[in-house]
Amino acid sequence: MRRRDFISLLGGAAAIWPHAVHAQQPPVIGALFLGRSEGAAAQTAGFHLGLRQAGFEVGKSLRMEYRYADNQADRLLALATELVKTPVALIVVFGGPAPALAAKAATTTIPIVFGSVPDPVRGGLVASINRPGGNVTGVSTLTLELDPKRLELLHELAPARGPLGVLLNPTRPDTQIQSDGIKTAAQSIGRELVLGHASTVAQIDAAFAMFKERSVAGVLIGADPYFTNQIPQLVALSSRYGWPAIQQWREFAEAGGLAGYGPNQTDAYRQAGIFAARILKGEKPADLPVQQVAKFEFVINLRTAKALGLTVPLPLLGRADEVIE
């Protein structure tokens, strides 16, 4: 081989080898959480399960970069920008619309997958359910839309006379819609409401103290990502005051609350994991229709009911998907 041809061959190999080495590197998924790491077990487990079902193993065929805002929404944009600069092949968001909007503001090119957003069209995340457009898609779940049903269930669980307390997060953009739906449900069942508003730990304590002053018979914890991350505090307060309480996730009942009614968030994020895998394999988020979780779970903690001195009606037990004894 002539020296010139040999040098040309080496030059060609030098141009190819870096790409070959790069191609062997596993893709990196950025995970952006509104809440804290200790409150994200069910969501993270569901997402990892979906990836595995689609052929990806975290730590082997891909890596994860995690960022937690610790319930401080004003940190989300900076954390999303960090992930963009890492860089990552895809961003998955946990905790409702806020982290999804922050990720969308940080990048228009990196794919974004959400796992629990009630109305992504109204929230400005996608153009439509069937044709999302842009770089965002994911899984939609009913959250605040189910609060009226939760109030009806609480009414059956807490038939004692007296108003029902309702805890809402005033920083939620659609709090008024949420409040109106709950008030309509209360009128239909003939129960008085006492509304409490909180977006901090201290405000939650103050709202429960106000509920005690108003002698509520039970508490509905409105659907909200912040309250999801405060389940231990909410369970402890409900127990301290001796009130039956209901929240949107089964994890509330598993932690010692009386009942949870809503979508299964582990399954929602499992579907988000499958979406992420499809995108990593080459599909475009603009062409992946938003999926909606259709399965709802009603979980009753019978141990808590007994501790509260409640007798859960047999028809209600029969309607429960799971009874914790």
N, C-alpha and C positions, 0 to 999 in steps of 0.2 A: 504494500500500500504506500502510495506517495505521501510525503510529509504533509502536503497541503490538504489532501483528502482526509488524513488522520486528524488534522487540526479542525477541519470542518465537522468531522464526526463528533469530536469532543465538544465543539460549540453547540451542536444540535442537542447532544445529551444534556449539556448544562441548562439548556432552555427547557427541556422536558422534565428533568429530575425534580426541580422544586415543586412543580405542579403535581408530580406523582406523590411526593412526600406530603404535600398539602391535602391531596385527595384521601390519604390514609387517616387524616385527623378526624375524629368523630365530630359530628355537628354539635353546636352548643345551643341549648334552649335557655332563654332568660325567663325567669319566673318572677312576676311582680305582684306582691301581696299588699292589700290595704292594712291587714292586721299584723299580728305577731306570729312568730314561728310556732309557739306552743299551742296556738288555736287553729292550726292549719293541717292537722293530721289527716282528717277525713278527705279533705280536698286534694292534698298531695298524694295520698295513697290511691285515690281514684284516678288521678292523672297518670301516675306511674303504671297502674294496671292497664289503662287504655293504650299506653305506649307499648307495653309488653305484648298485648293482644295483637298489636299491629306489627310486631317484629323488632321493636327497639328496646334495649335494656339500658337503663340509666347506670352510668359508671362503666359500661362496656361499649355499646354502639353509639352512645351519645353522652354528653355532659350537661349538667344543669348549673346555672348561675342564679342564686336566689337573692331577692331584695325585699325587705320588709319595711313598711312605712310605720308600723307600730300605731296604727289608727290615727296617724297624722296625715290627712289628705294633702296638705300643702307640701309634703315631701315627695309625693308620687312622681311629679314631672322630673325632678332631679334624678330620682332613682331610675326612671325609664330612660333618661338620657345616658346614664351610666351604662345601662345594658346595651344601648345602641352603639356606644363607643367601645364595648368590650372586644370585638363585636359578637353578636349572636345571630343565628340563622332564623330564629323565630322567637316571639315573646308570647308567653301565656300569662293571662292576668287572673287574679283571684280576689274576690270581694266586691262584686257588683260593678256598676258603671264607672265609678271614679278611676280605678286603675286602668280600665280600658280606654277611657278618654285621655288619660295622661300618656299612655303608650302611643295612642293615635296622634297626639300632639307632638310626640318626640320623633316619629318616623312615618313617612308615607310609602316606604319601600319594603321594610322588613315585615313579614307576615305577623299578624296578631290574632290570637285565639282567646276568646273569653269562655268561661264555663258556667256563669250564673248571672245573666243580665235579664231583667224582666221584660223590657221593651227596647231592643237595640235600634229599631227604626225611629221611634219617638226620641230616643236618647241621642240620636245623631251619629251612631256608630256605623250603620250600614244603610245603603240606599233602599233595600227591600229585603224581605226574608228569603225569597227565592233567588234573587240576584244581588248579593251583598255589594258587589263593586268594590273598588279600592283594595286595601290590604288587610281588612278585618272580617272575621267570621267567627262562628262558635256555637254555643249552646245556650238557649234561652230557657229561663225557668219562671214560673209564676211565683211571685213573692207577696207583695202587698195586695195583689188581687185576691189572695186567699185569706186575708185578715178578717173579712166578714164571716167566713165559714168558721174560722178559729173562735170568733166571738160566740157564735152559736154553740160550738162544742163546749166552750167554757161555761156558757149558760146552763147546759145540761150537767156539767161536772160540778158546778157551784150553784145549786138551785136556791141557796139561802137568800133571804131577802137582803136587799142592800145593793148599792151601785157596784159596777164593775170598773176597776181601774184600767186605763189604757196608757201604755208607755210608748211615746213616739220620739223620733229624733228630729228636732226642728231644722237641722242642717240638710236633711234629705231634700232634694229638689222638688219631689212630688209629694211632700208631706200633706198638702192640702187635699189632694186626690185621695190619699190613704185615709185621712181623717174623715172625709165625707163618706167614703164607703163604709167605714166602721159605724158612723152615726146612723146611716140608713139601716144597717143591720140591727142596731140597738133598738130603733123605733119598731122594727118588725117583730122583735121578740119582747118588747115592752120593758127593757132594762135601762136604767139611768147610767150614764157614763161619768167618770171623773178622768179628765185628760191630764197626763203628766208629760213634760218634755225634758229630754236630757240628751246631751252629747258628750258628757264627761263622767268620770267615776263619781265625783262629788255630786253632780246633778242627778245621777241615778239614785244615790242615797237620799237626796232631798226629795225626789219624786215619791219614793216609797214612804218616806216619813209623812208626806202630804196625804198619800193614800190612807195611811193609818188614821190621820186626823179626820178624814172623810168617811171612815168605817167601811171601806170597800169589802166586798165578799170574795173577790178574786181579781186576778190581773192578767190582761192580755198584753204580751210584749210584742209590739208591732214589728213587722218584718223590716230588718235593716242590717247591713253588714257590720256596723259597729256593735250592735247588740249581740250578734253572733260571736264576736270576740270577747264579749263580757258574760258569757254563760255562767262561769263559776260565781261571779258576783251576784247575778240575777237569781240563781238557784239558792244561794246563801240567804239573800234578802227574803225571798219567798218563804223559805223555811223558817227564818227568824220571826216573821210576822204571822206565820201559820196560814198562808193563803194558797189556794189552788192557783196555778199559773200555767199558761200555754204559750208556746213560742213556735217558730216556723220549722225548726229542725228536730229530727229524732234525737240528736245529740243532747238537746235540752233535757229530755226525759231520761236519757241514759246517765246524765250527770246528777239526777235527783230531782229535776222538775217534775211536775205532774204529767204534762202531756206535750207532745210535739206533733204538728200537722203541716206537711208540706212536701216538696220534692225531696228525693234522696240526693244529697249533694255529692256523695261519693260517686254515684252513677253519672251525675251530670258532668263531673270532671273526668270520669272514665271516657265519656263520649268526646270531651275536649281533647283528651290524649290521643284518641283515634284520629280526630281532625288534624292534630299536629303532625302525626305520622304521615298522613296522606299528603300534607303540604311538603314535608321533608322529602317525600318520594317524587315530588314534581308537580302536584296539583296546585292550582292557584286559589287563594282565599276568595277572590272575586267570583269564582265559579262554584263555590261550595255553599249551598243553601244553609241558612241557619236552622239548626235542629231545636226542637222544643221537647223538654222532658215531660212526658205525659203521665208518669206514674207518681202518685202521691201516697205518702205513708202517714198513718195515724198510729202513734205509739203512746201507750198509757203506762205510767209507772205505778203499779198497784201497791208497792211498798210505801211510796209517798202518799198515796191516797189513804192508806191505813193510818199512817203517822198523822195525817190531817184530820182523821176521824170521818172520812168521806166513804160513802158506799156508792161505788160506781154502778149505775144502772146496767143490768144485764144486756139490754139491746145495744148500749154503747160499747160494752166489752166485745160484743159480737161483731161490731163494725171495725174494731181495732185490727190493724195489721200485725201488731205485736203488743203483748202485755208483759211487762217486766215484773216478775214476782220475787 
